[in-house]
């Protein structure tokens, strides 16, 4: 019985496959080099045994189009539309997942996770291929409505059941990075503004009474009367 061996850029988990470190990968296009010792199936293409280079299409607007080249990157083997496939715990190793296929058919590549990412690329198969996979796995399989490679950047994707029922789904992007919480305010450092000084009154308040002055004037008059009387006497 032949053993299916997959060599990739870094060791990862893979159902039914042995992994061996091989090459380097690039952070932007997720470049990964893989080598297989038997044929594998990707959408619209069967890759014979050999070494291949997988990387994302150089597009800032769509990060879910995968290109597969030969080992020297001189010939493009195929271009594949993918959808995000999330995982709860990223690992530091490349990881591939495969679909079960009908007897006699090559293993079908399902998803590709780049080291350190919590999301990967899950390949969307044409309807006929997706139905064959669904008939074995009894799961809904991603499918694409693109008719050719030029439509991949705008193509819609969906899922198909083993009976051929389709359901369209919207393309999604990785969740944004969480917004950092605002820093707590240091109450001790908070400065309280000084109160403004009261306005200076424009005129003095009228608080003095005229009665003391009237009394004084009366005493002076009374004194003058007695003085005058004394002089006459």
TORSE-954000 format. One record per residue (C-alpha): residue number from 1; x, y, z. Coordinates in steps of 0.001 Angstrom, whole numbers, plus 524288, in hexadecimal, padded with zeros to 5 digits. Example, Ala and Ser with C-alpha at 12.3 -4.5 7.8 and 13.67 -1.06 7.14 Angstrom:
<zators>
<zator><seq>1</seq><u>8300C</u><v>7EE6C</v><w>81E78</w></zator>
<zator><seq>2</seq><u>83566</u><v>7FBDC</v><w>81BE4</w></zator>
</zators>
This chain:
<zators>
<zator><seq>1</seq><u>80000</u><v>80000</v><w>80000</w></zator>
<zator><seq>2</seq><u>80599</u><v>80D1F</v><w>7FBE6</w></zator>
<zator><seq>3</seq><u>807AD</u><v>8173C</v><w>80642</w></zator>
<zator><seq>4</seq><u>80304</u><v>82500</v><w>8036E</w></zator>
<zator><seq>5</seq><u>80E25</u><v>82E4E</v><w>806CE</w></zator>
<zator><seq>6</seq><u>80CA0</u><v>83D04</v><w>8068E</w></zator>
<zator><seq>7</seq><u>8186D</u><v>845D4</v><w>8084B</w></zator>
<zator><seq>8</seq><u>81587</u><v>85410</v><w>80B71</w></zator>
<zator><seq>9</seq><u>81C30</u><v>8605B</v><w>81018</w></zator>
<zator><seq>10</seq><u>81A48</u><v>85CE2</v><w>81E60</w></zator>
<zator><seq>11</seq><u>81530</u><v>85100</v><w>82585</w></zator>
<zator><seq>12</seq><u>80689</u><v>85118</v><w>82821</w></zator>
<zator><seq>13</seq><u>7FADA</u><v>84870</v><w>82AFA</w></zator>
<zator><seq>14</seq><u>7F4A8</u><v>84113</v><w>81FC5</w></zator>
<zator><seq>15</seq><u>7EB2E</u><v>835A6</v><w>81FCF</w></zator>
<zator><seq>16</seq><u>7F1C3</u><v>829E0</v><w>819B2</w></zator>
<zator><seq>17</seq><u>7FE55</u><v>830F2</v><w>815CC</w></zator>
<zator><seq>18</seq><u>80C55</u><v>83145</v><w>81A84</w></zator>
<zator><seq>19</seq><u>81289</u><v>83EC7</v><w>81A9D</w></zator>
<zator><seq>20</seq><u>820BC</u><v>842C6</v><w>81925</w></zator>
<zator><seq>21</seq><u>826B4</u><v>8508C</v><w>819F2</w></zator>
<zator><seq>22</seq><u>82AF2</u><v>8558A</v><w>80CC3</w></zator>
<zator><seq>23</seq><u>82B84</u><v>86418</v><w>809C9</w></zator>
<zator><seq>24</seq><u>82841</u><v>87209</v><w>80D69</w></zator>
<zator><seq>25</seq><u>81B98</u><v>879B2</v><w>80C72</w></zator>
<zator><seq>26</seq><u>81883</u><v>887FB</v><w>80A52</w></zator>
<zator><seq>27</seq><u>80FBA</u><v>88FB8</v><w>81396</w></zator>
<zator><seq>28</seq><u>80855</u><v>8977F</v><w>80929</w></zator>
<zator><seq>29</seq><u>8051B</u><v>88D1F</v><w>7FF10</w></zator>
<zator><seq>30</seq><u>80626</u><v>8819E</v><w>808A1</w></zator>
<zator><seq>31</seq><u>80F7A</u><v>87AD7</v><w>7FF61</w></zator>
<zator><seq>32</seq><u>81069</u><v>86C64</v><w>802AF</w></zator>
<zator><seq>33</seq><u>81808</u><v>861B6</v><w>7FBC9</w></zator>
<zator><seq>34</seq><u>81250</u><v>85400</v><w>7FC19</w></zator>
<zator><seq>35</seq><u>81634</u><v>846FA</v><w>7F684</w></zator>
<zator><seq>36</seq><u>80D34</u><v>83B32</v><w>7F519</w></zator>
<zator><seq>37</seq><u>81083</u><v>82D41</v><w>7F16A</w></zator>
<zator><seq>38</seq><u>80341</u><v>82A81</v><w>7EB4F</w></zator>
<zator><seq>39</seq><u>7F8E2</u><v>83236</v><w>7E419</w></zator>
<zator><seq>40</seq><u>7F008</u><v>83B95</v><w>7EB5A</w></zator>
<zator><seq>41</seq><u>7E3C5</u><v>8426C</v><w>7E6D2</w></zator>
<zator><seq>42</seq><u>7E14E</u><v>85119</v><w>7E70A</w></zator>
<zator><seq>43</seq><u>7D5E3</u><v>85824</v><w>7E086</w></zator>
<zator><seq>44</seq><u>7D5F0</u><v>8559F</v><w>7D1D8</w></zator>
<zator><seq>45</seq><u>7E34F</u><v>84F2D</v><w>7D293</w></zator>
<zator><seq>46</seq><u>7EA47</u><v>842A8</v><w>7D675</w></zator>
<zator><seq>47</seq><u>7F850</u><v>84513</v><w>7DA81</w></zator>
<zator><seq>48</seq><u>8014F</u><v>83998</v><w>7D7B8</w></zator>
<zator><seq>49</seq><u>80C2C</u><v>835FF</v><w>7E147</w></zator>
<zator><seq>50</seq><u>81644</u><v>840BD</v><w>7E232</w></zator>
<zator><seq>51</seq><u>819CD</u><v>84DBD</v><w>7E875</w></zator>
<zator><seq>52</seq><u>81108</u><v>859A6</v><w>7E7C9</w></zator>
<zator><seq>53</seq><u>810AF</u><v>867A7</v><w>7ECB1</w></zator>
<zator><seq>54</seq><u>80416</u><v>86CE2</v><w>7F285</w></zator>
<zator><seq>55</seq><u>801DA</u><v>87B46</v><w>7F54A</w></zator>
<zator><seq>56</seq><u>7F724</u><v>88569</v><w>7F59C</w></zator>
<zator><seq>57</seq><u>7F482</u><v>88DF3</v><w>7E9DC</w></zator>
<zator><seq>58</seq><u>7FAFC</u><v>89B3E</v><w>7EB90</w></zator>
<zator><seq>59</seq><u>7EE4B</u><v>8A2A2</v><w>7EDC0</w></zator>
<zator><seq>60</seq><u>7EB7F</u><v>8AB75</v><w>7F97E</w></zator>
<zator><seq>61</seq><u>7DCC7</u><v>8AADC</v><w>7F6EC</w></zator>
<zator><seq>62</seq><u>7DB12</u><v>89C0E</v><w>7F67F</w></zator>
<zator><seq>63</seq><u>7E37A</u><v>89392</v><w>7FF57</w></zator>
<zator><seq>64</seq><u>7DCB7</u><v>886C9</v><w>7FBDE</w></zator>
<zator><seq>65</seq><u>7E1FA</u><v>8837A</v><w>7EE5B</w></zator>
<zator><seq>66</seq><u>7EC8A</u><v>87906</v><w>7EE86</w></zator>
<zator><seq>67</seq><u>7F658</u><v>876D9</v><w>7E39D</w></zator>
<zator><seq>68</seq><u>7FD77</u><v>869F3</v><w>7E1FB</w></zator>
<zator><seq>69</seq><u>80A43</u><v>869EE</v><w>7DA41</w></zator>
<zator><seq>70</seq><u>81440</u><v>85FC7</v><w>7D689</w></zator>
<zator><seq>71</seq><u>82052</u><v>85E98</v><w>7DF27</w></zator>
<zator><seq>72</seq><u>827C0</u><v>86924</v><w>7D79E</w></zator>
<zator><seq>73</seq><u>81C01</u><v>8725B</v><w>7D719</w></zator>
<zator><seq>74</seq><u>81D64</u><v>872E6</v><w>7C85B</w></zator>
<zator><seq>75</seq><u>8101A</u><v>86D27</v><w>7C521</w></zator>
<zator><seq>76</seq><u>8031B</u><v>86FDE</v><w>7CBAD</w></zator>
<zator><seq>77</seq><u>7FC38</u><v>862E6</v><w>7CDAF</w></zator>
<zator><seq>78</seq><u>7EF0B</u><v>8683D</v><w>7D225</w></zator>
<zator><seq>79</seq><u>7E851</u><v>8734D</v><w>7D961</w></zator>
<zator><seq>80</seq><u>7DE93</u><v>86FD6</v><w>7E3FE</w></zator>
<zator><seq>81</seq><u>7D3DE</u><v>877C3</v><w>7EA8E</w></zator>
<zator><seq>82</seq><u>7D32C</u><v>875AE</v><w>7F93B</w></zator>
<zator><seq>83</seq><u>7CB14</u><v>87A0F</v><w>804D4</w></zator>
<zator><seq>84</seq><u>7CFA0</u><v>87CDB</v><w>812C2</w></zator>
<zator><seq>85</seq><u>7D0C2</u><v>8710D</v><w>81BA2</w></zator>
<zator><seq>86</seq><u>7D2B6</u><v>874DD</v><w>829DE</w></zator>
<zator><seq>87</seq><u>7D967</u><v>86D70</v><w>834CD</w></zator>
<zator><seq>88</seq><u>7D947</u><v>870BE</v><w>8433B</w></zator>
<zator><seq>89</seq><u>7E798</u><v>86E3C</v><w>84632</w></zator>
<zator><seq>90</seq><u>7F1D8</u><v>87210</v><w>83C12</w></zator>
<zator><seq>91</seq><u>7FE2A</u><v>869D8</v><w>83BAC</w></zator>
<zator><seq>92</seq><u>80BFB</u><v>86D0C</v><w>8379C</w></zator>
<zator><seq>93</seq><u>80B96</u><v>862D9</v><w>82CD1</w></zator>
<zator><seq>94</seq><u>80555</u><v>861A7</v><w>81F7D</w></zator>
<zator><seq>95</seq><u>7F914</u><v>85964</v><w>81F7D</w></zator>
<zator><seq>96</seq><u>7F19D</u><v>852F1</v><w>8145B</w></zator>
<zator><seq>97</seq><u>7E478</u><v>84C2F</v><w>814E6</w></zator>
<zator><seq>98</seq><u>7DEF1</u><v>842AC</v><w>80AE3</w></zator>
<zator><seq>99</seq><u>7D167</u><v>83E2C</v><w>806DE</w></zator>
<zator><seq>100</seq><u>7CE2A</u><v>82FDB</v><w>8057F</w></zator>
<zator><seq>101</seq><u>7CB7B</u><v>82C49</v><w>7F760</w></zator>
<zator><seq>102</seq><u>7C4E3</u><v>820E1</v><w>7F04F</w></zator>
<zator><seq>103</seq><u>7CD63</u><v>814B1</v><w>7EEAC</w></zator>
<zator><seq>104</seq><u>7D77D</u><v>815F4</v><w>7E407</w></zator>
<zator><seq>105</seq><u>7D804</u><v>824CD</v><w>7E470</w></zator>
<zator><seq>106</seq><u>7E36E</u><v>82CDB</v><w>7E9E1</w></zator>
<zator><seq>107</seq><u>7E202</u><v>83333</v><w>7F70E</w></zator>
<zator><seq>108</seq><u>7DB78</u><v>84094</v><w>7F5EB</w></zator>
<zator><seq>109</seq><u>7E24C</u><v>84C03</v><w>7FC53</w></zator>
<zator><seq>110</seq><u>7D88C</u><v>852B2</v><w>8054F</w></zator>
<zator><seq>111</seq><u>7DF80</u><v>85D7C</v><w>80CE5</w></zator>
<zator><seq>112</seq><u>7ECD0</u><v>863BA</v><w>80EAC</w></zator>
<zator><seq>113</seq><u>7F10F</u><v>86AC3</v><w>81B28</w></zator>
<zator><seq>114</seq><u>7FD24</u><v>87341</v><w>81B94</w></zator>
<zator><seq>115</seq><u>80553</u><v>8731C</v><w>82825</w></zator>
<zator><seq>116</seq><u>80054</u><v>87C95</v><w>8326F</w></zator>
<zator><seq>117</seq><u>7F38E</u><v>87FE0</v><w>82B74</w></zator>
<zator><seq>118</seq><u>7E660</u><v>87D3F</v><w>831B8</w></zator>
<zator><seq>119</seq><u>7E01D</u><v>87C93</v><w>8244C</w></zator>
<zator><seq>120</seq><u>7E391</u><v>874AD</v><w>81854</w></zator>
<zator><seq>121</seq><u>7DF3E</u><v>8723A</v><w>80A6D</w></zator>
<zator><seq>122</seq><u>7D47C</u><v>8683D</v><w>807F2</w></zator>
<zator><seq>123</seq><u>7D396</u><v>864D6</v><w>7F98E</w></zator>
<zator><seq>124</seq><u>7C6D2</u><v>8662C</v><w>7F21C</w></zator>
<zator><seq>125</seq><u>7C4D0</u><v>85B1A</v><w>7E841</w></zator>
<zator><seq>126</seq><u>7BC74</u><v>85B49</v><w>7DC03</w></zator>
<zator><seq>127</seq><u>7AED8</u><v>855E7</v><w>7DE64</w></zator>
<zator><seq>128</seq><u>7B136</u><v>84884</v><w>7D84E</w></zator>
<zator><seq>129</seq><u>7BDA8</u><v>8464F</v><w>7E030</w></zator>
<zator><seq>130</seq><u>7B76A</u><v>84BAC</v><w>7EC90</w></zator>
<zator><seq>131</seq><u>7ABE7</u><v>84249</v><w>7EB33</w></zator>
<zator><seq>132</seq><u>7B51A</u><v>836A9</v><w>7EA17</w></zator>
<zator><seq>133</seq><u>7BC21</u><v>83ABE</v><w>7F680</w></zator>
<zator><seq>134</seq><u>7AF38</u><v>83D45</v><w>7FD7B</w></zator>
<zator><seq>135</seq><u>7AA4B</u><v>82FC2</v><w>7F9BE</w></zator>
<zator><seq>136</seq><u>7B590</u><v>829C2</v><w>80172</w></zator>
<zator><seq>137</seq><u>7B6AB</u><v>83343</v><w>80CC5</w></zator>
<zator><seq>138</seq><u>7A805</u><v>83626</v><w>80E31</w></zator>
<zator><seq>139</seq><u>7ABB6</u><v>84448</v><w>810C7</w></zator>
<zator><seq>140</seq><u>7A91B</u><v>850CF</v><w>8096C</w></zator>
<zator><seq>141</seq><u>7B4C1</u><v>853F6</v><w>800D1</w></zator>
<zator><seq>142</seq><u>7B87A</u><v>861BD</v><w>7FC57</w></zator>
<zator><seq>143</seq><u>7B60D</u><v>8642B</v><w>7EDEE</w></zator>
<zator><seq>144</seq><u>7B8D1</u><v>86F79</v><w>7E4BC</w></zator>
<zator><seq>145</seq><u>7B07A</u><v>87553</v><w>7DA09</w></zator>
<zator><seq>146</seq><u>7BC27</u><v>87A2A</v><w>7D23F</w></zator>
<zator><seq>147</seq><u>7BCD1</u><v>87501</v><w>7C466</w></zator>
<zator><seq>148</seq><u>7CB12</u><v>87896</v><w>7C22C</w></zator>
<zator><seq>149</seq><u>7D6C9</u><v>87E17</v><w>7C96C</w></zator>
<zator><seq>150</seq><u>7D406</u><v>88C16</v><w>7C53A</w></zator>
<zator><seq>151</seq><u>7C76E</u><v>88BBC</v><w>7CD41</w></zator>
<zator><seq>152</seq><u>7CDBD</u><v>8873F</v><w>7D9F2</w></zator>
<zator><seq>153</seq><u>7CFD9</u><v>894DE</v><w>7DF6E</w></zator>
<zator><seq>154</seq><u>7C144</u><v>897DA</v><w>7DEEA</w></zator>
<zator><seq>155</seq><u>7BB5E</u><v>88A36</v><w>7DF35</w></zator>
<zator><seq>156</seq><u>7B128</u><v>8864D</v><w>7E922</w></zator>
<zator><seq>157</seq><u>7B2CF</u><v>87A2F</v><w>7F15C</w></zator>
<zator><seq>158</seq><u>7A949</u><v>87109</v><w>7F7E4</w></zator>
<zator><seq>159</seq><u>7A7DF</u><v>86332</v><w>7FCDB</w></zator>
<zator><seq>160</seq><u>7A263</u><v>85711</v><w>7F681</w></zator>
<zator><seq>161</seq><u>79CB1</u><v>84AC4</v><w>7FC91</w></zator>
<zator><seq>162</seq><u>79E43</u><v>83CCC</v><w>7F7F7</w></zator>
<zator><seq>163</seq><u>790FF</u><v>83E25</v><w>7F13F</w></zator>
<zator><seq>164</seq><u>79521</u><v>84A55</v><w>7E9E9</w></zator>
<zator><seq>165</seq><u>78DC9</u><v>8546A</v><w>7F1EC</w></zator>
<zator><seq>166</seq><u>794F6</u><v>8616E</v><w>7F1D0</w></zator>
<zator><seq>167</seq><u>79543</u><v>86CA5</v><w>7FB6F</w></zator>
<zator><seq>168</seq><u>79C36</u><v>87951</v><w>7F85B</w></zator>
<zator><seq>169</seq><u>7A471</u><v>87FB1</v><w>802E5</w></zator>
<zator><seq>170</seq><u>7AB1F</u><v>88CC1</v><w>803B3</w></zator>
<zator><seq>171</seq><u>7B9C6</u><v>88E03</v><w>8032B</w></zator>
<zator><seq>172</seq><u>7BF30</u><v>8919C</v><w>8106B</w></zator>
<zator><seq>173</seq><u>7CBF3</u><v>8974F</v><w>81513</w></zator>
<zator><seq>174</seq><u>7D400</u><v>8945F</v><w>82137</w></zator>
<zator><seq>175</seq><u>7CF0C</u><v>89B00</v><w>82D61</w></zator>
<zator><seq>176</seq><u>7D54C</u><v>8A81D</v><w>83032</w></zator>
<zator><seq>177</seq><u>7DF12</u><v>8A97A</v><w>83B17</w></zator>
<zator><seq>178</seq><u>7D871</u><v>8ACE8</v><w>84804</w></zator>
<zator><seq>179</seq><u>7D7ED</u><v>8BB5F</v><w>84B5E</w></zator>
<zator><seq>180</seq><u>7E097</u><v>8BE52</v><w>85733</w></zator>
<zator><seq>181</seq><u>7D939</u><v>8C2B1</v><w>86350</w></zator>
<zator><seq>182</seq><u>7DAFA</u><v>8D0FA</v><w>8671C</w></zator>
<zator><seq>183</seq><u>7E516</u><v>8D37B</v><w>8718A</w></zator>
<zator><seq>184</seq><u>7DF88</u><v>8D63C</v><w>87F32</w></zator>
<zator><seq>185</seq><u>7DF82</u><v>8E46F</v><w>88371</w></zator>
<zator><seq>186</seq><u>7E8AD</u><v>8E785</v><w>88EA0</w></zator>
<zator><seq>187</seq><u>7DFDA</u><v>8EEE1</v><w>8980F</w></zator>
<zator><seq>188</seq><u>7EB91</u><v>8F37B</v><w>8A005</w></zator>
<zator><seq>189</seq><u>7F12D</u><v>8FA27</v><w>8941B</w></zator>
<zator><seq>190</seq><u>7E467</u><v>90086</v><w>8904A</w></zator>
<zator><seq>191</seq><u>7E5AC</u><v>90F8B</v><w>891E3</w></zator>
<zator><seq>192</seq><u>7D9DC</u><v>916EA</v><w>8971E</w></zator>
<zator><seq>193</seq><u>7D938</u><v>924A5</v><w>89162</w></zator>
<zator><seq>194</seq><u>7D990</u><v>92FE6</v><w>89B4E</w></zator>
<zator><seq>195</seq><u>7CCBF</u><v>9376F</v><w>89CE9</w></zator>
<zator><seq>196</seq><u>7CBF7</u><v>94479</v><w>895F6</w></zator>
<zator><seq>197</seq><u>7CCF6</u><v>950A6</v><w>89EE1</w></zator>
<zator><seq>198</seq><u>7C04D</u><v>957D1</v><w>8A1FD</w></zator>
<zator><seq>199</seq><u>7BDC1</u><v>963D9</v><w>899D0</w></zator>
<zator><seq>200</seq><u>7C11E</u><v>970EB</v><w>8A049</w></zator>
<zator><seq>201</seq><u>7B4BB</u><v>9790D</v><w>8A274</w></zator>
<zator><seq>202</seq><u>7B40A</u><v>98583</v><w>89A68</w></zator>
<zator><seq>203</seq><u>7AE64</u><v>98DEB</v><w>8A5C8</w></zator>
<zator><seq>204</seq><u>7AEA6</u><v>98D35</v><w>8B48B</w></zator>
<zator><seq>205</seq><u>7A292</u><v>987CA</v><w>8BB0A</w></zator>
<zator><seq>206</seq><u>799A6</u><v>991D8</v><w>8C19A</w></zator>
<zator><seq>207</seq><u>79A36</u><v>98C8D</v><w>8CF7F</w></zator>
<zator><seq>208</seq><u>79BC7</u><v>9998F</v><w>8D78C</w></zator>
<zator><seq>209</seq><u>78F91</u><v>99F19</v><w>8DEA7</w></zator>
<zator><seq>210</seq><u>78C93</u><v>9AE2D</v><w>8DF68</w></zator>
<zator><seq>211</seq><u>786F2</u><v>9AD82</v><w>8ED60</w></zator>
<zator><seq>212</seq><u>793E5</u><v>9AEEE</v><w>8F4EB</w></zator>
<zator><seq>213</seq><u>796DB</u><v>9BB56</v><w>8ED33</w></zator>
<zator><seq>214</seq><u>78974</u><v>9C121</v><w>8F076</w></zator>
<zator><seq>215</seq><u>78B90</u><v>9BE43</v><w>8FF09</w></zator>
<zator><seq>216</seq><u>798C9</u><v>9C4F0</v><w>8FEE5</w></zator>
<zator><seq>217</seq><u>79310</u><v>9D0FA</v><w>8F84F</w></zator>
<zator><seq>218</seq><u>78859</u><v>9D19F</v><w>902CF</w></zator>
<zator><seq>219</seq><u>79246</u><v>9D121</v><w>90E02</w></zator>
<zator><seq>220</seq><u>79A2D</u><v>9DC07</v><w>907D0</w></zator>
<zator><seq>221</seq><u>78E07</u><v>9E48D</v><w>90678</w></zator>
<zator><seq>222</seq><u>78A26</u><v>9E233</v><w>9149E</w></zator>
<zator><seq>223</seq><u>797D1</u><v>9E5D8</v><w>91947</w></zator>
<zator><seq>224</seq><u>79775</u><v>9F28B</v><w>9117A</w></zator>
<zator><seq>225</seq><u>78A61</u><v>9F60B</v><w>917A5</w></zator>
<zator><seq>226</seq><u>78F3D</u><v>9F493</v><w>92594</w></zator>
<zator><seq>227</seq><u>79BA5</u><v>9FC26</v><w>9225E</w></zator>
<zator><seq>228</seq><u>79402</u><v>A0766</v><w>91CB8</w></zator>
<zator><seq>229</seq><u>78B06</u><v>A07A0</v><w>92892</w></zator>
<zator><seq>230</seq><u>79690</u><v>A0816</v><w>931C6</w></zator>
<zator><seq>231</seq><u>79C86</u><v>A13B9</v><w>92A83</w></zator>
<zator><seq>232</seq><u>78FE0</u><v>A1B81</v><w>92B80</w></zator>
<zator><seq>233</seq><u>78EB5</u><v>A18B5</v><w>939D1</w></zator>
</zators>
